[in-house]
């Protein structure tokens, strides 16, 4: 499942501790949520840090606030995930501080972000497993990237499968995306 996620380095202040059951139980207790099994499994392999850049395609409609963060190719880049540790730096526990600092809605567990935009687990609605979302801090607009963390991992593709060395969308990818947009406009693709 996590073959594409290979840690290249840790965050400078992040602890480098393997995830154990006691730590997981305490973090889930403090957050008030059960973390997805796929995320926990990945953190048992690589407990947070940076990795080679991957991208995930954003499907469906985007509000104006979100659309400004994407070009025509509609991909989100991700090259880091926070871990599950009892220290706040580099951990999902930093969510509590960051949601207050950036005035984000409660019910999120932040996985990566820069302050303006975030990738998060969304626990705002009662569900068996939270979706992975992209949320913009100012407007609080969000879109679902994947219905589960496992689906999120499966949807990630290497950066160089979509972009060339100059950051331009590869021609083969552009053609596929244009066909998908035409199907969406014609109603042959379900809108969310």
Contact map, one row per residue, 1 for C-alpha under 8 A:
111100000000000000000000000000000000000000000000000000000000000000000000000000000000000000000000000000000000000000000000000000000000000000000000000001001100000000000000000000000000000000000000
111111000000000000000000000000000000000001000000000000000000000000000000000000000000000000000000000000000000000000000000000000000000000000000000000000001000000000000000000000000000000000000000
111111000000000000000000000000000000000000000000000000000000000000000000000000000000000000000000000000000000000000000000000000000000000000000000000000000000000000000000000000000000000000000000
111111000000000000000000000000000000000000000000000000000000000000000000000000000000000000000000000000000000000000000000000000000000000000000000000000000001110000000000000000000000000000000000
011111100000000000000000000000000000000000000000001100000000000000000000000000000000000000000000000000000000000000000000000000000000000000000000000000000000000000000000000000000000000000000000
011111110000000000000000000000000000000000000100001100000000000000000000000000000000000000000000000000000000000000000000000000000000000000000000000000000000000000000000000000000000000000000000
000011111100000000000000000000000000000000000101111100000000000000000000000000000000000000000000000000000000000000000000000000000000000000000000000000000000000000000000000000000000000000000000
000001111100000000000000000000000000000000000000111100000000000000000000000000000000000000000000000000000000000000000000000000000000000000000000000000000000000000000000000000000000000000000000
000000111110000000000000000000000000000000000000111000000000000000000000000000000000000000000000000000000000000000000000000000000000000000000000000000000000000000000000000000000000000000000000
000000111111010100000000000000000000000000000001110000000000000000000000000000000000000000000000000000000000000000000000000000000000000000000000000000000000000000000000000000000000000000000000
000000001111110000000000000000000000000000000000110000000000000000000000000000000000000001000000000000000000000000000000000000000000000000000000000000000000000000000000000000000000000000000000
000000000111110000000000000000000000000000000000000000000000000000000000000000000000000000000000000000000000000000000000000000000000000000000000000000000000000000000000000000000000000000000000
000000000011111000000000000000000000000000000000000000000000000000000000000000000000000011000000000000000000000000000000000000000000000000000000000000000000000000000000000000000000000000000000
000000000111111100000000000000000000000000000000100000000000000000000000000000000000000011100000000000000000000000000000000000000000000000000000000000000000000000000000000000000000000000000000
000000000000111110000000000000000000000000000000000000000000000000000000000000000000101011000000000000000000000000000000000000000000000000000000000000000000000000000000000000000000000000000000
000000000100011111000000000000000000000000000010000000000000000000000000000000000000000000000000000000000000000000000000000000000000000000000000000000000000000000000000000000000000000000000000
000000000000001111100000000000000000000000000010000000000000000000000000000000000000100000000000000000000000000000000000000000000000000000000000000000000000000000000000000000000000000000000000
000000000000000111110000000000000000000000011110000000000000000000000000000000000000000000000000000000000000000000000000000000000000000000000000000000000000000000000000000000000000000000000000
000000000000000011111011000000000000000000110010000000000000000000000000000000000001100000000000000000000000000000000000000000000000000000000000000000000000000000000000000000000000000000000000
000000000000000001111111000000000000000000010000000000000000000000000000000000000000000000000000000000000000000000000000000000000000000000000000000000000000000000000000000000000000000000000000
000000000000000000111111100000000000000000000000000000000000000000000000000000000000000000000000000000000000000000000000000000000000000000000000000000000000000000000000000000000000000000000000
000000000000000000011111110000000000000000000000000000000000000000000000000000000000000000000000000000000000000000000000000000000000000000000000000000000000000000000000000000000000000000000000
000000000000000000111111111000000000000000000000000000000000000000000000000000000001110000000000000000000000000000000000000000000000000000000000000000000000000000000000000000000000000000000000
000000000000000000111111111100000000000000000000000000000000000000000000000000000001100000000000000000000000000000000000000000000000000000000000000000000000000000000000000000000000000000000000
000000000000000000001111111110000000000000000000000000000000000000000000000000000000000000000000000000000000000000000000000000000000000000000000000000000000000000000000000000000000000000000000
000000000000000000000111111111000000000000000000000000000000000000000000000000000000010000000000000000000000000000000000000000000000000000000000000000000000000000000000000000000000000000000000
000000000000000000000011111111100000000000000000000000000000000000000000000000000001110000001000000000000000000000000000000000000000000000000000000000000000000000000000000000000000000000000000
000000000000000000000001111111111110000000000000000000000000000000000000000000000000000000000000000000000000000000000000000000000000000000000000000000000000000000000000000000000000000000000000
000000000000000000000000111111111000000000000000000000000000000000000000000000000000000000000000000000000000000000000000000000000000000000000000000000000000000000000000000000000000000000000000
000000000000000000000000011111110000000000000000000000000000000000000000000000000000000000001000000000000000000000000000000000000000000000000000000000000000000000000000000000000000000000000000
000000000000000000000000001111111000000000000000000000000000000000000000000000000000000000001001000000000000000000000000000000000000000000000000000000000000000000000000000000000000000000000000
000000000000000000000000000111111100000000000000000000000000000000000000000000000000000000000000000000000000000000000000000000000000000000000000000000000000000000000000000000000000000000000000
000000000000000000000000000110111110000000000000000000000000000000000000000000000000000000000000000000000000000000000000001000000000000000000000000000000000000000000000000000000000000000000000
000000000000000000000000000100011111000000000000000000000000000000000000000000000000000000000000000000000000000000000000000000000000000000000000000000000000000000000000000000000000000000000000
000000000000000000000000000100001111101100000000000000000000000000000000000000000000000000000000000000000000000000000000000000000000000000000000000000000000000000000000000000000000000000000000
000000000000000000000000000000000111111100000000000000000000000000000000000000000000000000000000000000000000000000000000000000001100000000000000000110000000000000000000000000000000000000000000
000000000000000000000000000000000011111110000000000000000000000000000000000000000000000000000000000000000000000000000000000000000000000000000000000000000000000000000000000000000000000000000000
000000000000000000000000000000000001111111000000000000000000000000000000000000000000000000000000000000000000000000000000000000000000000000000000000011000000000000000000000000000000000000000000
000000000000000000000000000000000011111111100000000000000000000000000000000000000000000000000000000000000000000000000000000000000000000000000000000011000000000000000000000000000000000000000000
000000000000000000000000000000000011111111110000000000000000000000000000000000000000000000000000000000000000000000000000000000000000000000000000000000000000000000000000000000000000000000000000
000000000000000000000000000000000000111111111000000000000000000000000000000000000000000000000000000000000000000000000000000000000000000000000000000000000000000000000000000000000000000000000000
010000000000000000000000000000000000011111111110000000000000000000000000000000000000000000000000000000000000000000000000000000000000000000000000000000000000000000000000000000000000000000000000
000000000000000000100000000000000000001111111111000000000000000000000000000000000011000000000000000000000000000000000000000000000000000000000000000000000000000000000000000000000000000000000000
000000000000000001110000000000000000000111111110000000000000000000000000000000000000000000000000000000000000000000000000000000000000000000000000000000000000000000000000000000000000000000000000
000000000000000001000000000000000000000011111110000000000000000000000000000000000000000000000000000000000000000000000000000000000000000000000000000000000000000000000000000000000000000000000000
000001100000000001000000000000000000000001111111100000000000000000000000000000000010000000000000000000000000000000000000000000000000000000000000000000000000000000000000000000000000000000000000
000000000000000111100000000000000000000001111111100000000000000000000000000000000111000000000000000000000000000000000000000000000000000000000000000000000000000000000000000000000000000000000000
000000100100000000000000000000000000000000100111110000000000000000000000000000011111000001100000000000000000000000000000000000000000000000000000000000000000000000000000000000000000000000000000
000000111110010000000000000000000000000000000111111000000000000000000000000000011110000001000000000000000000000000000000000000000000000000000000000000000000000000000000000000000000000000000000
000000111110000000000000000000000000000000000001111100000000000000000000000000111000000000000000000000000000000000000000000000000000000000000000000000000000000000000000000000000000000000000000
000011111000000000000000000000000000000000000000111110000000000000000000000000110000000000000000000000000000000000000000000000000000000000000000000000000000000000000000000000000000000000000000
000011110000000000000000000000000000000000000000011111000000000000000000000000100000000000000000000000000000000000000000000000000000000000000000000000000000010000000000000000000000000000000000
000000000000000000000000000000000000000000000000001111100000000000000000000011100000000000000000000000000000000000000000000000000000000000000000000000000000011000000000000000000000000000000000
000000000000000000000000000000000000000000000000000111110000000000000000000011100000000000000000000000000000000000000000000000000000000000000000000000000001111000000000000000000000000000000000
000000000000000000000000000000000000000000000000000011111000000000000000001111000000000000000000000000000000000000000000000000000000000000000000000000000001111000000000000000000000000000000000
000000000000000000000000000000000000000000000000000001111100000000000000001110000000000000000000000000000000000000000000000000000000000000000000100000010011100000000000000000000000000000000000
000000000000000000000000000000000000000000000000000000111110000000000000111100000000000000000000000000000000000000000000000000000000000000000000100000000010000000000000000000000000000000000000
000000000000000000000000000000000000000000000000000000011111000000000000011100000000000000000000000000000000000000000000000000000000000000000011100000000000000000000000000000000000000000000000
000000000000000000000000000000000000000000000000000000001111100000000000010000000000000000000000000000000000000000000000000000000000000000000000100000000000000000000000000000000000000000000000
000000000000000000000000000000000000000000000000000000000111110000000000000000000000000000000000000000000000000000000000000000000000000000000000000000000000000000000000000000000000000000000011
000000000000000000000000000000000000000000000000000000000011111000000000000000000000000000000000000000000000000000000000000000000000000000000000000000000000000000000000000000000000000000000011
000000000000000000000000000000000000000000000000000000000001111111100000000000000000000000000000000000000000000000000000000000000000000000000010000000000000000000000000000000000000000000000000
000000000000000000000000000000000000000000000000000000000000111111100000000000000000000000000000000000000000000000000000000000000000000000001000000000000000000000000000000000000000000000000000
000000000000000000000000000000000000000000000000000000000000011111110000000000000000000000000000000000000000000000000000000000000000000000000000000000000000000000000000000000000000000000000000
000000000000000000000000000000000000000000000000000000000000011111111000000000000000000000000000000000000000000000000000000000000000000100101000000000000000000000000000000000000000000000000000
000000000000000000000000000000000000000000000000000000000000011111111100000000000000000000000000000000000000000000000000000000000000001100001100000000000000000000000000000000000000000000000000
000000000000000000000000000000000000000000000000000000000000011111111110000000000000000000000000000000000000000000000000000000000000000000000000000000000000000000000000000000000000000000000000
000000000000000000000000000000000000000000000000000000000000000111111110000000000000000000000000000000000000000000000000000000000000000000000000000000000000000000000000000000000000000000000000
000000000000000000000000000000000000000000000000000000000000000011111110000000000000000000000000000000000000000000000000000000000000000000000000000000000000000000000000000000000000000000000000
000000000000000000000000000000000000000000000000000000000000000001111111111100000000000000000000000000000000000000000000000000000000000000000000000000000000000000000000000000000000000000000000
000000000000000000000000000000000000000000000000000000000000000000111111111000000000000000000000000000000000000000000000000000000000000000000000000000000000000000000000000000000000000000000000
000000000000000000000000000000000000000000000000000000000000000000000111110000000000000000000000000000000000000000000000000000000000000000000000000000000000000000000000000000000000000000000000
000000000000000000000000000000000000000000000000000000001000000000000111111000000000000000000000000000000000000000000000000000000000000000000000000000000000000000000000100001001000000000000000
000000000000000000000000000000000000000000000000000000001110000000000111111100000000000000000000000000000000000000000000000000000000000000000000000000000000000000000000000000000000000000000000
000000000000000000000000000000000000000000000000000000111100000000000110111110000000000000000000000000000000000000000000000000000000000000000000000000000000000000000000000000000000000000000000
000000000000000000000000000000000000000000000000000000111100000000000100011111000000000000000000000000000000000000000000000000000000000000000000000000000000000000000000000000000000000000000000
000000000000000000000000000000000000000000000000000011110000000000000000001111100000000000000000000000000000000000000000000000000000000000000000000000000000001000000000000000000000000000000000
000000000000000000000000000000000000000000000000000011100000000000000000000111110000000000000000000000000000000100000000000000000000000000000000000000000000000000000000000000000000000000000000
000000000000000000000000000000000000000000000000011111000000000000000000000011111000000000000000000000000000000000000000000000000000000000000000000000000000000000000000000000000000000000000000
000000000000000000000000000000000000000000000001111000000000000000000000000001111100000000000000000000000000000100000000000000000000000000000000000000000000000000000000000000000000000000000000
000000000000000000000000000000000000000000000001110000000000000000000000000000111110000000000000000000000000001100000000000000000000000000000000000000000000000000000000000000000000000000000000
000000000000000000000000000000000000000000000011100000000000000000000000000000011111000001110000000000000000001100000000000000000000000000000000000000000000000000000000000000000000000000000000
000000000000000000000000000000000000000000100111100000000000000000000000000000001111100001110000000000000000000000000000000000000000000000000000000000000000000000000000000000000000000000000000
000000000000000000100011001000000000000000100011000000000000000000000000000000000111110000111000000000000000000000000000000000000000000000000000000000000000000000000000000000000000000000000000
000000000000001010100011001000000000000000000000000000000000000000000000000000000011111101111000000000000000000000000000000000000000000000000000000000000000000000000000000000000000000000000000
000000000000000000000010011000000000000000000000000000000000000000000000000000000001111100101000000000000000000000000000000000000000000000000000000000000000000000000000000000000000000000000000
000000000000001000000000000000000000000000000000000000000000000000000000000000000000111111101000000000000000000000000000000000000000000000000000000000000000000000000000000000000000000000000000
000000000000000000000000000000000000000000000000000000000000000000000000000000000000111111111100000000000000000000000000000000000000000000000000000000000000000000000000000000000000000000000000
000000000000111000000000000000000000000000000000000000000000000000000000000000000000001111101100000000000000000000000000000000000000000000000000000000000000000000000000000000000000000000000000
000000000010111000000000000000000000000000000001100000000000000000000000000000000110101111110100000000000000000000000000000000000000000000000000000000000000000000000000000000000000000000000000
000000000000010000000000000000000000000000000001000000000000000000000000000000000111111111111110000000000000000000000000000000000000000000000000000000000000000000000000000000000000000000000000
000000000000000000000000000000000000000000000000000000000000000000000000000000000111100101111110000000000000111000000000000000000000000000000000000000000000000000000000000000000000000000000000
000000000000000000000000001001100000000000000000000000000000000000000000000000000001111110111111000000000000000000000000000000000000000000000000000000000000000000000000000000000000000000000000
000000000000000000000000000000000000000000000000000000000000000000000000000000000000000111111111110000000000010000000000000000000000000000000000000000000000000000000000000000000000000000000000
000000000000000000000000000000000000000000000000000000000000000000000000000000000000000000111111111000000001110000000000000000000000000000000000000000000000000000000000000000000000000000000000
000000000000000000000000000000100000000000000000000000000000000000000000000000000000000000001111111100000000000000000000000000000000000000000000000000000000000000000000000000000000000000000000
000000000000000000000000000000000000000000000000000000000000000000000000000000000000000000000111111110000000000000000000000000000000000000000000000000000000000000000000000000000000000000000000
000000000000000000000000000000000000000000000000000000000000000000000000000000000000000000000111111111110000000000000000000000000000000000000000000000000000000000000000000000000000000000000000
000000000000000000000000000000000000000000000000000000000000000000000000000000000000000000000011111111111101000000000000000000000000000000000000000000000000000000000000000000000000000000000000
000000000000000000000000000000000000000000000000000000000000000000000000000000000000000000000001111111110000000000000000000000000000000000000000000000000000000000000000000000000000000000000000
000000000000000000000000000000000000000000000000000000000000000000000000000000000000000000000000111111110000000000000000000000000000000000000000000000000000000000000000000000000000000000000000
000000000000000000000000000000000000000000000000000000000000000000000000000000000000000000000000011111110000000000100000000000000000000010000000000000000000000000000000000000000000000000000000
000000000000000000000000000000000000000000000000000000000000000000000000000000000000000000000000011111111000000000000000000000000000000010000000000000000000000000000000000000000000000000000000
000000000000000000000000000000000000000000000000000000000000000000000000000000000000000000000000011111111100000000000000000000000000000010010000000000000000000000000000000000000000000000000000
000000000000000000000000000000000000000000000000000000000000000000000000000000000000000000000000001000111111000000000000000000000000000000010000000000000000000000000000000000000000000000000000
000000000000000000000000000000000000000000000000000000000000000000000000000000000000000000000000001000011111000000000000000100000000000000000000000000000000000000000000000000000000000000000000
000000000000000000000000000000000000000000000000000000000000000000000000000000000000000000000000000000001111100000000000011100000000000000000000000000000000000000000000000000000000000000000000
000000000000000000000000000000000000000000000000000000000000000000000000000000000000000000000010001000001111110000000001111100000000000000000000000000000000000000000000000000000000000000000000
000000000000000000000000000000000000000000000000000000000000000000000000000000000000000000010010000000000011111000000001111000000000000000000000000000000000000000000000000000000000000000000000
000000000000000000000000000000000000000000000000000000000000000000000000000000000000000000010110000000000001111110000111100000000000000000000000000000000000000000000000000000000000000000000000
000000000000000000000000000000000000000000000000000000000000000000000000000000001100000000010000000000000000111110000111100000000000000000000000000000000000000000000000000000000000000000000000
000000000000000000000000000000000000000000000000000000000000000000000000000001011100000000000000000000000000011111000111000000000000000000000000000000000000000000000000000000000000000000000000
000000000000000000000000000000000000000000000000000000000000000000000000000000000000000000000000000000000000011111111110000000000000000000000000000000000000000000000000000000000000000000000000
000000000000000000000000000000000000000000000000000000000000000000000000000000000000000000000000000000000000000111111100000000000000000000000000000000000000000000000000000000000000000000000000
000000000000000000000000000000000000000000000000000000000000000000000000000000000000000000000000000001000000000011111100000000000000000010000000000000000000000000000000000000000000000000000000
000000000000000000000000000000000000000000000000000000000000000000000000000000000000000000000000000000000000000011111100000000000000000111000000000000000000000000000000000000000000000000000000
000000000000000000000000000000000000000000000000000000000000000000000000000000000000000000000000000000000000000011111110000000000000011110000000000000000000000000000000000000000000000000000000
000000000000000000000000000000000000000000000000000000000000000000000000000000000000000000000000000000000000011111111111000000000000111110000000000000000000000000000000000000000000000000000000
000000000000000000000000000000000000000000000000000000000000000000000000000000000000000000000000000000000000011110001111100000000001111000000000000000000000000000000000000000000000000000000000
000000000000000000000000000000000000000000000000000000000000000000000000000000000000000000000000000000000001111100000111110000000001111000000000000000000000000000000000000000000000000000000000
000000000000000000000000000000000000000000000000000000000000000000000000000000000000000000000000000000000001111000000011111000000111100000000000000010000000000000000000000000000000000000000000
000000000000000000000000000000000000000000000000000000000000000000000000000000000000000000000000000000000011100000000001111110000111100000000000000000000000000000000000000000000000000000000000
000000000000000000000000000000001000000000000000000000000000000000000000000000000000000000000000000000000011100000000000111111100110000000000000000000000000000000000000000000000000000000000000
000000000000000000000000000000000000000000000000000000000000000000000000000000000000000000000000000000000111000000000000011111000000000000000000000000000000000000000000000000000000000000000000
000000000000000000000000000000000000000000000000000000000000000000000000000000000000000000000000000000000000000000000000011111100000000000000000000000000000000000000000000000000000000000000000
000000000000000000000000000000000000000000000000000000000000000000000000000000000000000000000000000000000000000000000000001111110000000000000000000000000000000000000000000000000000000000000000
000000000000000000000000000000000000000000000000000000000000000000000000000000000000000000000000000000000000000000000000001011111100000000000000000000000000000000000000000000000000000000000000
000000000000000000000000000000000000000000000000000000000000000000000000000000000000000000000000000000000000000000000000000001111100000000000000000000000000000000000000000000000000000000000000
000000000000000000000000000000000001000000000000000000000000000000000000000000000000000000000000000000000000000000000000000000111110000000000000000100000000000000000000000000000000000000000000
000000000000000000000000000000000001000000000000000000000000000000000000000000000000000000000000000000000000000000000000111000111111000000000000001110000000000000000000000000000000000000000000
000000000000000000000000000000000000000000000000000000000000000000000000000000000000000000000000000000000000000000000000111000001111100000000001111110000000000000000000000000000000000000000000
000000000000000000000000000000000000000000000000000000000000000000000000000000000000000000000000000000000000000000000011110000000111110000000001111110010000000000000000000000000000000000000000
000000000000000000000000000000000000000000000000000000000000000000000000000000000000000000000000000000000000000000000111110000000011111000000111110000000000000000000000000000000000000000000000
000000000000000000000000000000000000000000000000000000000000000000000000000000000000000000000000000000000000000000001111000000000001111100000111100000000000000000000000000000000000000000000000
000000000000000000000000000000000000000000000000000000000000000001000000000000000000000000000000000000000000000000001111000000000000111110011110000000000000000000000000000000000000000000000000
000000000000000000000000000000000000000000000000000000000000000011000000000000000000000000000000000000000000000000011100000000000000011111111100000000000000000000000000000000000000000000000000
000000000000000000000000000000000000000000000000000000000000000000000000000000000000000000000000000001110000000000111100000000000000001111111000000000000000000000000000000000000000000000000000
000000000000000000000000000000000000000000000000000000000000000000000000000000000000000000000000000000000000000000010000000000000000000111110000000000000000000000000000000000000000000000000000
000000000000000000000000000000000000000000000000000000000000000010000000000000000000000000000000000000000000000000000000000000000000000111111000000000000000000000000000000000000000000000000000
000000000000000000000000000000000000000000000000000000000000000000000000000000000000000000000000000000011000000000000000000000000000001111111100000000000000000000000000000000000000000000000000
000000000000000000000000000000000000000000000000000000000000001011000000000000000000000000000000000000000000000000000000000000000000001110111110000000000000000000000000000000000000000000000000
000000000000000000000000000000000000000000000000000000000000000001000000000000000000000000000000000000000000000000000000000000000000111100011111000000000000000000000000000000000000000000000000
000000000000000000000000000000000000000000000000000000000100010000000000000000000000000000000000000000000000000000000000000000000000111000001111100000000000000000000000000000000000000000000000
000000000000000000000000000000000000000000000000000000000100000000000000000000000000000000000000000000000000000000000000000000000011110000000111111000000000000000000000000000000000000000000000
000000000000000000000000000000000000000000000000000000011110000000000000000000000000000000000000000000000000000000000000000000000011110000000011111000010000000000000000000000000000000000000000
000000000000000000000000000000000000000000000000000000000000000000000000000000000000000000000000000000000000000000000000000000000011100000000001111110110010000000000000000000000000000000000000
000000000000000000000000000000000000000000000000000000000000000000000000000000000000000000000000000000000000000000000000000000000111000000000001111110110000000000000000000000000000000000000000
000000000000000000000000000000000001000000000000000000000000000000000000000000000000000000000000000000000000000000000000000000001111000000000000011111110000000000000000000000000000000000000000
000000000000000000000000000000000001011000000000000000000000000000000000000000000000000000000000000000000000000000000000100000000111000000000000011111111000000000000000000000000000000000000000
100000000000000000000000000000000000011000000000000000000000000000000000000000000000000000000000000000000000000000000000000000000000000000000000000111111100000000000000000000000000000000000000
000000000000000000000000000000000000000000000000000000000000000000000000000000000000000000000000000000000000000000000000000000000000000000000000011111111110000000000000000000000000000000000000
000000000000000000000000000000000000000000000000000000010000000000000000000000000000000000000000000000000000000000000000000000000001000000000000111111111111000000000000000000000000000000000000
110000000000000000000000000000000000000000000000000000000000000000000000000000000000000000000000000000000000000000000000000000000000000000000000000011111111000000000000000000000000000000000000
100000000000000000000000000000000000000000000000000000000000000000000000000000000000000000000000000000000000000000000000000000000000000000000000000001111111000000000000000000000000000000000000
000000000000000000000000000000000000000000000000000000011000000000000000000000000000000000000000000000000000000000000000000000000000000000000000010000111111100000000000000000000000000000000000
000100000000000000000000000000000000000000000000000001110000000000000000000000000000000000000000000000000000000000000000000000000000000000000000000000011111110000000000000000000000000000000000
000100000000000000000000000000000000000000000000000001110000000000000000000000000000000000000000000000000000000000000000000000000000000000000000000000000011111010000000000000000000000000000000
000100000000000000000000000000000000000000000000000111100000000000000000000000000000000000000000000000000000000000000000000000000000000000000000000000000001111111000000000000000000000000000000
000000000000000000000000000000000000000000000000000011100000000000000000000010000000000000000000000000000000000000000000000000000000000000000000000000000000111111100000000000000000000000000000
000000000000000000000000000000000000000000000000000000000000000000000000000000000000000000000000000000000000000000000000000000000000000000000000000000000000011111111000000000000000000000000000
000000000000000000000000000000000000000000000000000000000000000000000000000000000000000000000000000000000000000000000000000000000000000000000000000000000000111111110000010000000000000000000000
000000000000000000000000000000000000000000000000000000000000000000000000000000000000000000000000000000000000000000000000000000000000000000000000000000000000011111110000110010000000000000000000
000000000000000000000000000000000000000000000000000000000000000000000000000000000000000000000000000000000000000000000000000000000000000000000000000000000000001111111111110000000000000000000000
000000000000000000000000000000000000000000000000000000000000000000000000000000000000000000000000000000000000000000000000000000000000000000000000000000000000000111111111110000000000000000000000
000000000000000000000000000000000000000000000000000000000000000000000000000000000000000000000000000000000000000000000000000000000000000000000000000000000000000100111111000000000000000000000000
000000000000000000000000000000000000000000000000000000000000000000000000000000000000000000000000000000000000000000000000000000000000000000000000000000000000000000111111000000000000000000000000
000000000000000000000000000000000000000000000000000000000000000000000000000000000000000000000000000000000000000000000000000000000000000000000000000000000000000000111111100000000000000000000000
000000000000000000000000000000000000000000000000000000000000000000000000000000000000000000000000000000000000000000000000000000000000000000000000000000000000000000111111110000000000000000000000
000000000000000000000000000000000000000000000000000000000000000000000000100000000000000000000000000000000000000000000000000000000000000000000000000000000000000001110011111011000000000000000000
000000000000000000000000000000000000000000000000000000000000000000000000000000000000000000000000000000000000000000000000000000000000000000000000000000000000000011110001111111000000000000000000
000000000000000000000000000000000000000000000000000000000000000000000000000000000000000000000000000000000000000000000000000000000000000000000000000000000000000000000000111111100000000000000000
000000000000000000000000000000000000000000000000000000000000000000000000000000000000000000000000000000000000000000000000000000000000000000000000000000000000000000000000011111110000000000000000
000000000000000000000000000000000000000000000000000000000000000000000000000000000000000000000000000000000000000000000000000000000000000000000000000000000000000001000000111111111000000000000000
000000000000000000000000000000000000000000000000000000000000000000000000100000000000000000000000000000000000000000000000000000000000000000000000000000000000000000000000111111111100000000000000
000000000000000000000000000000000000000000000000000000000000000000000000000000000000000000000000000000000000000000000000000000000000000000000000000000000000000000000000001111111110000000000000
000000000000000000000000000000000000000000000000000000000000000000000000000000000000000000000000000000000000000000000000000000000000000000000000000000000000000000000000000111111111000000000000
000000000000000000000000000000000000000000000000000000000000000000000000100000000000000000000000000000000000000000000000000000000000000000000000000000000000000000000000000011111111100000000000
000000000000000000000000000000000000000000000000000000000000000000000000000000000000000000000000000000000000000000000000000000000000000000000000000000000000000000000000000001111111110000000000
000000000000000000000000000000000000000000000000000000000000000000000000000000000000000000000000000000000000000000000000000000000000000000000000000000000000000000000000000000111111111000000000
000000000000000000000000000000000000000000000000000000000000000000000000000000000000000000000000000000000000000000000000000000000000000000000000000000000000000000000000000000011111111100001000
000000000000000000000000000000000000000000000000000000000000000000000000000000000000000000000000000000000000000000000000000000000000000000000000000000000000000000000000000000001111111110000000
000000000000000000000000000000000000000000000000000000000000000000000000000000000000000000000000000000000000000000000000000000000000000000000000000000000000000000000000000000000111111111000000
000000000000000000000000000000000000000000000000000000000000000000000000000000000000000000000000000000000000000000000000000000000000000000000000000000000000000000000000000000000011111111111000
000000000000000000000000000000000000000000000000000000000000000000000000000000000000000000000000000000000000000000000000000000000000000000000000000000000000000000000000000000000001111111111110
000000000000000000000000000000000000000000000000000000000000000000000000000000000000000000000000000000000000000000000000000000000000000000000000000000000000000000000000000000000000111111111000
000000000000000000000000000000000000000000000000000000000000000000000000000000000000000000000000000000000000000000000000000000000000000000000000000000000000000000000000000000000000011111111000
000000000000000000000000000000000000000000000000000000000000000000000000000000000000000000000000000000000000000000000000000000000000000000000000000000000000000000000000000000000000001111111100
000000000000000000000000000000000000000000000000000000000000000000000000000000000000000000000000000000000000000000000000000000000000000000000000000000000000000000000000000000000000001111111100
000000000000000000000000000000000000000000000000000000000000000000000000000000000000000000000000000000000000000000000000000000000000000000000000000000000000000000000000000000000001001111111110
000000000000000000000000000000000000000000000000000000000000000000000000000000000000000000000000000000000000000000000000000000000000000000000000000000000000000000000000000000000000000100111111
000000000000000000000000000000000000000000000000000000000001100000000000000000000000000000000000000000000000000000000000000000000000000000000000000000000000000000000000000000000000000100001111
000000000000000000000000000000000000000000000000000000000001100000000000000000000000000000000000000000000000000000000000000000000000000000000000000000000000000000000000000000000000000000000111
